[in-house]
């Protein structure tokens, strides 16, 4: 029997949702008593609001003591359409214009936010390229910036539940000497796994004033 616990951290914005999994052996002869002990072990020290029972193993009228305990202060559901319903809800969330207040951190989701610190209309702000919680095989981000000062780009890597960030400095070697704000760069970010992101930076020049050098830099950052 696989027991998965979905937990949301109400202290973060958006709330970070994580999942833990345990595997238990269910006694096929004394199923009710065995399941009751599994519930005791799974609920111990936790506040559990809802329980979903999925699979053919819950067919029949064998849950007596375990069902009585499970439904005390909790909502319990049994059925075989949990995954199809979840897919429908996920589709609805994607189509909504309002921001989803949760970040789900599963096996295929990005674990870290990847951002640039930029000045926009005179104010410093963070421009997000990759968001934690996005599926790594679907996520991507790109932008165009004007380089001001040093020939390097700072990428800010931050866990969604932390205020601390790690800065990755990527040096633009061989970039021609130019006046500040006369170098336009296109920056693209594409994950290659849930913990690695490929960065591509291209020199676009500055219109007719400064021609592009056609230089391209590529990096792979480990998160």
C-alpha positions in Angstrom: 0.0 0.0 0.0 1.4 3.4 -1.1 0.6 6.3 1.3 1.2 9.7 -0.1 0.9 12.8 2.0 0.4 16.2 0.4 1.4 19.1 2.6 1.1 22.8 2.0 3.3 25.4 3.7 0.9 28.3 4.7 3.9 30.5 5.6 5.0 31.0 2.0 3.5 33.1 -0.8 2.5 31.4 -3.0 2.0 28.4 -0.7 4.5 25.6 -1.5 3.0 22.1 -1.8 5.2 19.1 -1.3 4.5 15.4 -1.3 6.0 12.5 0.7 5.5 8.8 0.0 5.7 5.7 2.1 5.1 2.0 1.3 3.4 -0.3 3.8 2.7 -4.0 3.7 -1.0 -4.8 4.1 -2.0 -8.1 5.8 -4.2 -9.8 3.2 -5.9 -11.9 5.9 -6.5 -9.3 8.6 -6.9 -6.3 6.2 -9.1 -4.1 8.5 -6.8 -4.4 11.5 -3.7 -4.0 9.3 -5.1 -0.9 7.5 -6.1 0.6 10.9 -2.4 0.3 12.1 -1.2 1.9 8.9 -3.6 4.8 9.4 -2.4 5.3 13.0 1.2 5.4 11.8 0.5 7.7 8.9 -1.6 10.2 10.9 0.6 10.3 14.0 1.9 13.8 14.7 0.1 15.3 11.6 -3.1 17.2 11.0 -4.8 15.5 8.1 -7.9 17.1 6.6 -8.8 14.7 3.8 -8.1 11.1 2.8 -8.4 9.7 -0.8 -8.6 6.0 -1.3 -7.7 5.0 -4.8 -7.4 1.5 -6.3 -9.0 -1.9 -6.5 -7.7 -2.9 -3.1 -10.4 -0.9 -1.4 -13.3 -2.8 -3.1 -15.6 -4.7 -0.8 -17.1 -4.2 2.6 -14.0 -5.1 4.7 -13.2 -1.6 6.2 -14.9 -1.3 9.5 -12.6 -0.2 12.3 -10.2 1.5 9.9 -13.0 3.5 8.2 -14.4 4.6 11.6 -11.1 5.9 12.7 -10.3 7.5 9.3 -13.5 9.6 9.3 -13.1 11.1 12.7 -12.4 14.8 12.1 -11.4 14.1 8.4 -13.2 13.9 5.1 -12.7 10.6 3.3 -13.3 9.8 -0.4 -13.1 6.6 -2.3 -13.1 6.2 -6.1 -11.0 5.4 -9.1 -11.2 8.7 -11.0 -8.9 10.8 -8.8 -6.2 11.1 -11.5 -8.6 12.0 -14.3 -10.3 14.6 -12.0 -6.9 16.0 -11.1 -6.0 16.4 -14.8 -9.3 18.3 -15.4 -8.7 20.6 -12.4 -5.1 21.2 -13.7 -6.5 22.2 -17.1 -8.9 24.7 -15.4 -6.1 26.2 -13.4 -4.0 26.7 -16.5 -6.9 28.6 -18.2 -7.6 30.9 -15.3 -6.4 34.4 -15.5 -6.1 34.8 -11.7 -2.7 33.6 -10.3 -2.8 30.2 -8.7 -1.9 30.6 -5.0 0.1 27.3 -4.8 3.4 25.9 -6.1 3.4 22.2 -6.4 6.9 20.7 -5.9 6.8 17.2 -7.5 9.5 15.1 -9.2 9.2 17.0 -12.5 8.9 20.5 -11.2 11.6 23.1 -11.0 12.9 23.5 -7.5 14.4 27.0 -7.8 13.4 30.4 -9.1 15.8 31.8 -11.7 15.7 35.6 -12.0 17.6 38.7 -13.3 17.9 41.9 -11.2 17.1 44.6 -13.7 16.3 48.3 -13.7 12.9 49.0 -15.2 11.8 52.6 -15.6 14.4 53.7 -13.0 13.4 51.1 -10.4 15.2 47.9 -9.5 13.1 44.7 -9.8 13.5 41.0 -10.3 12.6 39.7 -13.8 11.7 36.0 -13.5 13.0 33.6 -16.2 12.1 30.3 -14.7 9.6 29.8 -11.8 9.8 27.1 -9.2 6.9 24.7 -9.6 6.9 24.8 -13.4 7.3 21.5 -15.2 10.9 21.6 -16.3 10.2 20.1 -19.7 7.6 22.9 -20.4 9.3 25.8 -18.7 11.3 28.5 -20.6 12.0 32.2 -20.4 13.6 34.9 -22.4 14.1 38.6 -22.4 16.1 41.5 -23.9 18.2 43.8 -21.8 20.6 46.6 -22.2 24.0 46.0 -20.6 25.2 48.7 -18.3 28.7 48.5 -16.9 30.5 45.2 -16.4 30.6 42.5 -19.0 28.8 40.0 -16.9 25.2 38.9 -16.1 24.0 38.0 -12.6 21.5 35.2 -12.3 19.6 35.0 -8.9 18.8 31.5 -7.8 16.3 31.3 -5.0 14.2 28.6 -3.3 10.5 29.6 -3.1 10.3 29.3 0.7 13.6 31.2 1.3 14.6 34.9 1.3 18.2 34.0 0.6 19.5 33.7 -2.9 22.6 32.4 -4.6 24.1 34.6 -7.4 25.6 33.0 -10.5 27.9 35.4 -12.4 28.3 34.6 -16.1 31.1 36.5 -17.8 30.6 37.7 -21.4 34.1 36.9 -22.7 35.3 38.6 -25.9 32.5 41.1 -25.9 33.7 44.3 -27.7 34.3 47.5 -25.6 31.3 49.8 -25.9 29.7 52.7 -24.1 27.2 51.7 -21.3 23.7 50.9 -22.5 24.7 50.4 -26.1 24.8 46.6 -26.0 21.5 44.8 -26.3 21.4 41.2 -25.2 18.9 38.5 -25.7 18.8 36.1 -22.8 17.1 32.7 -23.0 16.7 30.1 -20.3 15.6 26.5 -20.9 15.7 23.7 -18.2 17.4 20.4 -19.2 16.3 18.8 -16.0 14.5 19.8 -12.7 17.9 21.0 -11.3 19.8 22.2 -14.4 19.1 25.2 -16.7 20.8 26.0 -20.0 21.4 29.7 -20.5 21.9 31.3 -23.9 23.0 34.9 -24.4 23.3 36.6 -27.8 24.8 40.0 -28.6 22.3 42.0 -30.7 24.3 45.2 -30.9 22.4 48.5 -30.7 20.5 49.0 -34.0 22.4 51.0 -36.6 24.6 52.7 -34.0 26.4 49.6 -32.9 26.5 46.5 -35.1 26.1 43.0 -33.5 29.2 41.0 -33.0 27.1 37.8 -33.6 28.7 36.4 -30.4 26.7 33.8 -28.5 27.5 32.5 -25.0 26.0 29.3 -23.6 26.1 28.1 -20.0 24.5 25.3 -18.1 23.8 26.1 -14.5 23.3 23.5 -11.8 20.7 24.5 -9.3 
